Amino acid sequence: MALTLIGSLTSPFVRKLRLVCWGRVDLNFEAINYFQPEGEAYLQKVSPINKLPILIDGDLKIFDSRVIYNYLAKQNKWPELTIEQENYLTAIDAITDTCANMFLYKKGGMDLEGDNWYLDRQRQRLPSILEYLKPLAKSLSANKPEDWNFMSMSLFSFYYWAEFRKLVDLSPYPEAKAFLEAFKNKPGVKETTLPES
Ligand SMILES: N[C@@H](CCC(=O)N[C@@H](CS)C(=O)NCC(=O)O)C(=O)O
């Protein structure tokens, strides 16, 4: 029976799973929009965590992108990620979380420019993680098939979405821009690109 992935067309946490499944896992993708009342009500009903993505395999529901990846990797006998790759994934997930929270705070009407210790901590995290990711972005080659993996898919999904939502300015990070350009023709990238509206 095909697996179902509940997600949205814009979430980077969802896109990286769609990319890793592209052409190799039979996935039924259900897109919802929780910015709309019906999507919001549906997400609340389907998950106690109220976040996307959710993977459904028969009676089983899995609620977090990394746990979903680990489940799929085990099922499909994908090579284990190294500790170095896991660390990069943690950094990518952390910066994505921070940006997603800032985006939602702003959408909810909060002032993100104000003097606030919590927001300072969020803001400090962005340049330090972007710096940390520099050597990774530089080292990945689109000509090496093994370099297109869950970690690089996560990096691609984050950079692309962060620019799309204007959450980070990547112009001081030429290696990030070069990475996006080099990997833009990988399988599934065009098909999972973010809708304009
Ligand atoms: N740790 C979670 C984070 C998922 C997440 O934050 N998803 C966002 C979409 S990008 C979401 O559903 N946010 C809804 C909310 O925070 O209310 C994962 O890796 O799946």
Ligand as a Chemical Component Dictionary entry (heavy atoms), coordinates in Angstrom:
data_LIG
# 
_chem_comp.id                   LIG 
_chem_comp.type                 NON-POLYMER 
_chem_comp.pdbx_formal_charge   0 
_chem_comp.three_letter_code    LIG 
# 
loop_
_chem_comp_atom.comp_id 
_chem_comp_atom.atom_id 
_chem_comp_atom.alt_atom_id 
_chem_comp_atom.type_symbol 
_chem_comp_atom.charge 
_chem_comp_atom.model_Cartn_x 
_chem_comp_atom.model_Cartn_y 
_chem_comp_atom.model_Cartn_z 
_chem_comp_atom.pdbx_ordinal 
LIG N1  N1  N 0 10.604 19.386 13.544 1  
LIG C1  C1  C 0 9.520  19.391 12.600 2  
LIG C2  C2  C 0 9.207  20.813 12.178 3  
LIG C3  C3  C 0 8.027  20.879 11.252 4  
LIG C4  C4  C 0 7.518  22.301 11.058 5  
LIG O1  O1  O 0 7.883  23.251 11.767 6  
LIG N2  N2  N 0 6.621  22.452 10.085 7  
LIG C5  C5  C 0 6.031  23.735 9.808  8  
LIG C6  C6  C 0 5.859  23.917 8.311  9  
LIG S1  S1  S 0 7.342  24.492 7.609  10 
LIG C7  C7  C 0 4.643  23.765 10.422 11 
LIG O2  O2  O 0 3.862  22.875 10.200 12 
LIG N3  N3  N 0 4.332  24.818 11.195 13 
LIG C8  C8  C 0 3.044  25.006 11.735 14 
LIG C9  C9  C 0 3.091  25.712 13.054 15 
LIG O3  O3  O 0 4.197  25.853 13.619 16 
LIG O4  O4  O 0 2.022  26.099 13.505 17 
LIG C10 C10 C 0 9.898  18.507 11.386 18 
LIG O5  O5  O 0 11.096 18.356 11.121 19 
LIG O6  O6  O 0 9.005  17.934 10.753 20 
# 
loop_
_chem_comp_bond.comp_id 
_chem_comp_bond.atom_id_1 
_chem_comp_bond.atom_id_2 
_chem_comp_bond.value_order 
_chem_comp_bond.pdbx_ordinal 
LIG N1  C1  SING 1  
LIG C1  C2  SING 2  
LIG C1  C10 SING 3  
LIG C2  C3  SING 4  
LIG C3  C4  SING 5  
LIG C4  O1  DOUB 6  
LIG C4  N2  SING 7  
LIG N2  C5  SING 8  
LIG C5  C6  SING 9  
LIG C5  C7  SING 10 
LIG C6  S1  SING 11 
LIG C7  O2  DOUB 12 
LIG C7  N3  SING 13 
LIG N3  C8  SING 14 
LIG C8  C9  SING 15 
LIG C9  O3  DOUB 16 
LIG C9  O4  SING 17 
LIG C10 O5  DOUB 18 
LIG C10 O6  SING 19 
# 
